[in-house]
Amino acid sequence: MVENILDQIDVNKLPNHIAIIMDGNGRWAKKRSLPRVVGHEYGVKSVRLVAETAAKLGVKHLTLYTFSKENWNRPQLEVKAIMTLLVRTIRNEVKTLQKNNIRLKTIGDIDSLPADALRELKEAMELTKNNSRMDLILALNYSARWDIIQATKKIATDVLNKTIDVNEIDEAMISKNLSTSCLPEPELLIRTSGEYRISNFMLWELAYGEFYFTDVFWPEFDQNAFYKAVLDYQKRERRFGKTSEQVK
Ligand code: FPP
């Protein structure tokens, strides 16, 4: 089955950047009468599998919405458990990232993360900085509106300091000041677990992104599910405001 779907994928038409809203860990656990945290633990297995699958396929950038600004409002025990899982996962996986030539990056307000998480992340990013097969980007303490606000403040400061003129502000300048400036815009956004929302994720960058929704809970999202999303993307016609005839 996996082979069949894989055979249909055109490796010359892959999205360069895939972003994923990993959702459904809690409901996956609840369905099995397990604590929510166990759902997150199984979610890490999917992270590993999807990162490996994307790299093997030839995707160059994979961004995972791992922890949003809004996620701090969850029960404190769950927040703590996710942070512990983050530290443990990075510590355990950094060798695999190295072996597979994957570079770890982050987007978001990482300086406000707990000190041990920040330290672990910085070490892993430093260690993998010269890897070139794929970028694995974790969105951590991220929200798109936060990013747009901090970019606006930087640009406003430049205007005040007369480094730039207000008329120079354009799309490229805004993109350059976002925490995603090191990345191309995602061509494909995947959201799992049957929710149809963008949840404050890459609002600017997804202006022309293709959205793919699946009912599969994140802990069950496997190679097959990933290939299906890519295949669905490859069937779309991306028009960027033009007509069908113009883009043919
Ligand atoms: C969404 O499911 C999941 C999260 C907000 C946390 C994702 C975190 C991990 C998979 C663990 C750490 C990851 C890495 C990359 C090391 P949910 O809890 O919102 O599920 P629900 O909607 O069913 O409640």
Residues whose N, C-alpha, C, O or C-beta is under 5 A from the ligand:
A	BS01	FPP	M22 D23 G24 N25 G26 R27 W28 H40 G43 V44 V47 Y65 T66 I82 L85 L86 T89
